């Protein structure tokens, strides 16, 4: 007779299944993570990838380093020679507060909303700020968890 009873084997199987994901239907990469556009329509980060790499900045209205980074990212987005697109993904804030915050800063970046923190989870980051660069195929080619140093994104772009 086995050391484990029938109920113990069931519990072990359930734990193992959870550890390997049970074949769930969650996103398999950052580009598959569901987000909302500013009008509340469902989309994904991958839907915003064009022919150029995409700089994805994860931020929140309460994050002071994020407040310093957004204007720099807007400069990168506005530079036609940068060779990248930029998407600012807000993590967990009320959409009206996001609009107010961006208006106060004079920021006009493309913005997506991640109401459940799924993007942070996909990246494996505990909190904002986080910045990643995704190539045109959807592969993450650069990641920074924490505040950016001035010029750090430009340097990463130049290294691509």
Secondary structure by P-SEA (a helix, b strand, c coil): cccccaaaaaaaaaaaaaaaccccccccccccbbbbcccccccccccccccbbbbbbbbccccaaaaaaaaaaaaaaacccccbbbbbbbccccaaaaaaaaaaaccccbbbbbccaaaaaaaccccccbbbbbccccccccccccccccaaaaaaaaac
